[in-house]
């Protein structure tokens, strides 16, 4: 059994099958590439706005301004990006419905999108407005958003043909933590990343043959766990060592800010892999 939309909503098969022959699918289809460009531009816009906002909550980036000031500056662009991806995504979906209906990656993307919206609008924006403080409503949104995010990552991890896409998320997390860490922590962390990359290259080109999937698949799963352990450890050290400071966020908000960035990466990565499964 797969975990594509068709497995959860089989009764929609007939309706999905005719979407690209009716408006707006039939109208969008000849201009699919142009709409895809608009979709990617919208994703880049909201990604940049989300990055600036959440980096400020973590304690880096636009530190000359308070979190509430950064929020005020990025909010219009964030809203525009979200509206853009939703509008263009719906139109693109109507022009290629059966591909999405049978795609496990699309399931991961939709779960990731839901989690991203919950964490962004329910946690990051309210926390920034309160200059780093997390209210009760935001705490509930955080619990819900992280649960949905976990489901998205879980689907991404077990879906056949698309689970290599998780490396996009891991690489993004690794680079994010490398950017925010400082001093000795950054040096040790970078050395660890280099050691892991050398080990992985040796696994793929020296110890095993590149097409020896019987050995490489379990080896890669172990490598993912080791990467995650290193990334989480370095992020944890950064969160604890940086403290709250003036107009800064506490450890919980900083951890959620990391998640708010990576959930958008997960959503984008899942979209990239829709073509595969």
VEXLUMRO-165070 format. One record per residue: residue in one letter; x, y, z of N, C-alpha, C in turn. Coordinates in steps of 0.1 Angstrom, whole numbers, plus 5000, padded with zeros to 4 digits. Layout:
N
AXYZXYZXYZ ...
This chain:
277
X500849885000500050005000500950135000 X500550224992501250354992500450455001 X501050575002500450675010500150805002 X499750784990499350884981497850924983 X497451044979496051084981495050984976 X495350914965494450814960494150704970 X495050674979494850574989493850625000 X493850755002492950805013491550855007 X491550894995490350944989490050874975 X489850744975489650674962488350724955 X487450774963486150814957486350934948 X487451004949487651124941488351104928 X488550974924489250944912488650994900 X487350984899486651034887486651184886 X486551254897486551404896487951444893 X488951384899490351424896490751394881 X490251294876490551254862490051354851 X489051434855488551534845488951674848 X489751694858490151834862490851904851 X491751834845492651904835491851924821 X490651884820489851904808488852014810 X488752064822487752174825488552294830 X487852404832488352524837488552514852 X489752554858490852634851491952544846 X491852414848492952324844493252324830 X492252324821492452324807493052464802 X492752564810493252704806494752714811 X495052654822496452664828497452574820 X496952454816497852354810498852404800 X498352484790499352524779500452614785 X500152674797501152774802501752714816 X501852584816502252524829503652574833 X504552584824505952634828505852774834 X505052864828505052994833504453004847 X503352924850502752914863503752854873 X504552754868505552694877506552794881 X506952884872507952994875507353084886 X506153124885505453204895505353134908 X505153004908505052924920506452924927 X507452904920508852904925509253044931 X508853144923509153284928508453314941 X507153274942506453294954507053214966 X507553094963508253014973509553084978 X510253134968511453204972511153334980 X510153404977509753524984509353484999 X508553395001508153355014509253295022 X510153215014511253155021512253255026 X512453365019513353465023512753545035 X511453575035510853645046510853555058 X510553425057510553335068511953325074 X512953315065514353305070514753425078 X514453545073514853665081514153665095 X512853635095512053635107512553535117 X512753415113513153305122514653315126 X515453365117516853385121516953485132 X516153585131516153695142515653625155 X514653535155514253475167515353385173 X516153325164517253235168518353325175 X518453445170519453535176520553585166 X520353565153521353605143520553675132 X521353735123520753805112520553955115 X519353995114519054145117518954175132 X520054155139519954175153519954315158 X520154415148520054555152518654595154 X517754515149516254535151515654435160 X514654475167513954385176513154285167 X512854165173511954065165510654125160 X510054215168508854275164509054365152 X510154435152510454525140510654445128 X511454335129511654245118510354185113 X509454145122508154095118507354195110 X507354315115506654425108507154445093 X508454435092509054455079508854335069 X508854215074508754095065507254055063 X506354095072505054035071504354055057 X504354175051503654185038504254095028 X505554075028506253985018505953845021 X505853805034505553675037504053635033 X503153735036501753705032501653695016 X502353785009502353774995502853644990 X503953594996504553464992503553354994 X502953355006501953245009500753245000 X500253364997499153374988499553324974 X500753364970501253324957501453174955 X501953104965502152964964500852884964 X499952934972498552874973497852884960 X497853014955497053034942497652964931 X499052974929499652914917499652754919 X499752714932499752574934498452504930 X497352574934496052524931495852514915 X496252624909496152624894496952514887 X498252504892499152404886498552264889 X497952244901497352114904496252074895 X495452174891494252144883494752104869 X495952144865496452114851497251984851 X497551924863498251804863497751714875 X496451694876495851634888496151494890 X496251414880496451264882497851244888 X498851324883500251304888500251334904 X499551434908499451464922498651364930 X497551314924496651224931497351094934 X498351054926499050924928500350944934 X500751064939502051094943502151084959 X503051004964503351004978504051134982 X504851184973505551314976504551424978 X503451424971502451524972501851524986 X501651404991501151385005502051455015 X503351425013504351485022504351635020 X504251685008504251835006503051895012 X501851835011500651905017500751905032 X501251795038501451795053502451895057 X503551905049504552005052504052145051 X503152175040502652305039501752345050 X500852245055500052275066500852305079 X501852225081502752245093503452385091 X503852415079504652545078503752665081 X502452655076501552765078501252775093 X501052655100500752655114501952715122 X503152675119504252715127504652865124 X504452905111504753045108503753145114 X502453115111501453205116500953185130 X501153065135500753035149501853045159 X503153045155504253045164505253165161 X505853155149506953255146506453395147 X505353425140504853565139504353615153 X503553535160503153585174504353595183 X505353505182506553515191507353635188 X507453665175508253785171507453915175 X506153915174505354025178505554055193 X505753945201505953965215507453965219 X508253995209509754005211510353875217 X509853765212510453635217509753555227 X508653615232507853535242506853455235 X506553335241505653235236504353225244 X503253275239502053265246501353125246 X500253115253499652985254499052935240 X498453035233497952995220499052955210 X500253025211501352985203501952845207 X501852815220502352685224501452575219 X500152595218499252495213499552475198 X499752595191500052585177501352515174 X502352535183503652475182503452315183 X502652275192502452125194501752065181 X500752135176500052085165500952095152 X501652205151502552225139503652115139 X504252095150505351995151504851855148 X503651825153503051695150502851675135 X502251775129502051765114503351755107 X504351835111505651835105506251695106 X506151635118506651495120505951395110 X504651415108503951325098504551355084 X504751475080505351505067506651435065 X507551455075508851395074508751235074 X507851185082507651045082507150985068 X506251055062505851015048506951025039 X507751135039508851155031509851045032 X510051005045511050905048510750765043 X509450725043509050595039508650575025 X508350685018507850685005508950634995 X508550534987509550474978509850584967 X511150574963511650664952511850804956 X511250854966511350994970512151014983 X512350914991513050935003514450995002 X515150974991516451044990516251194991 X515051244988514851394990515051445004 X515051355014515251395027516651455029 X517551415020518951475021518851625019 X517851675011517751825009517551885023 X516651825031516351885044517551875053 X518251765053519351745061520451845058 X520751865045521751955041521352105045 X520052135043519652265047519752285062 X519452185070519652195084521052205088 X521952135081523352145084523952275081 X523552335070524052475066523452575075 X522252565079521552655088522352665101 X522552545107523252545120524752595118 X525352565107526752615105526752765105 X525652825099525552975098525353035112 X524552975121524253035133525253005145 X526052905143526952865154528152965153 X528852975164529953065165531152995173 X532353055170533553015178533852865177 X534252805189534752675189533652575185 X532352605188531252515184531252505169 X531352615162531352605147532552525142 X533752545148534852465143534652315145 X534252275157534052135160532952085151 X531852155149530752115141531152095126 X531852195121532352185107533252065105 X534152045115535051925114534251795114 X533151795122532251675122531551655109 X531051765103530451755090531451705079 X532651765079533651715069533951575071 X534051525083534351385086533251295081 X531951335083530851265078530751255063 X531051375056531051375042532151285036 X533351285042534351195038533951055039 X533351015051532950885053531850835043 X530950925040529850895031530450875017 X531450955013532050945000532750804999 X533450775010534150645010533150525009 X532050535016531050435015530550415001 X530350524994529750514980530750484969 X532050504972532950494961534150404964 X534350364976535450284980535050154987 X534250164997533850045004532849964996 X531850034991530849964983530750024969 X530249954959530050004946528850094946 X528850194937527750294937526350234935 X526350114928525050044926524749934935 X525549924946525349814956524249864966 X523049874962521949924971521649844983 X521949714982521649624993522449665005 X523649715003524549765014524449915016 X524249995005524250135007522950185013 X521850125011520550175017520650175032 X521050065038521150065053522250155058 X523350165050524450245054524050395054 X523250435044522750575043521750605054 X520950505058520050535069520850565082 X521850485084522750505096523350645095 X523850685083524450815081523450925084 X522250905080521251015082521051035097 X521050925105520950935119522151005126 X523250975120524551035126524551185122 X524151225110524051365106523051435115 X521951375117520851435126521351455140 X522051355145522651375159523651485160 X524451505150525451605150524751745148 X523851755139523151885137522351925149 X521651825155520851865167521651895179 X522851825180523751865191524252005190 X524752035178525252175176524252275177 X522952255172521952345174521552365189 X521552255196521252255210522352345218 X523552325215524652405221524452545218 X524152585205523952725202522752785209 X521652705210520452755217520752785231 X521452695238521652705252522752815255 X523752815247524852905250524553055246 X523653075237523353215233522453275243 X521653195251520853255261519653335255 X518953405264517853485259518353625255 X519053695263519453835260518353925260 X518654055257517654155256516854145243 X515554155244514754135232515054015224 X515253905231515553775225514653675229 X514653565222513753445224514453345233 X513653275240514153165249514453045241 X514952935247515252815240514152755232 X512952745238511852685231511552755218 X511452885218511152965206512252955196 X513552945201514652925191514552795184 X514252685192514052555186512952555176 X511852625179510752625170511052715158 X511952815159512352895148513152805138 X514052725143514752625134513652545127 X512752485134511752405127510952475117 X510652605120509852685110510552715097 X511852715098512652725086512652595078 X512952485086513152355079511852305074 X510752335079509452285074509152345060 X509552465058509352515044510352445035 X511552415039512452335031511952205028 X511352135038510652005036509552015025 X508752115026507652135017508252155002 X509252235001509852254988510552134983 X511252054991511851934987510851834983 X509751814990508751724986508151754972 X507951884970507451924957508451894946 X509751904949510751874939510651724935 X510251634944510251494942508951434937 X507951524935506651474930506751414916 X507751454908507951394895508351244896 X508951204907509451074909508450974914 X507551014923506550924929505551004936 
